[in-house]
């Protein structure tokens, strides 16, 4: 099955990009606690790796 080629204008691409950005921003805002926990886990893993390399 061949994939069709689509062309959109620069204005349309900006509208599309802004819609995606708005969705991502809303998701990040709604999941701040999960993100903080992720960062905490990453920091703990990084500390553990640094300690084991000595």
Helices and strands as residue ranges (DSSP letters): H 10-30, H 32-52
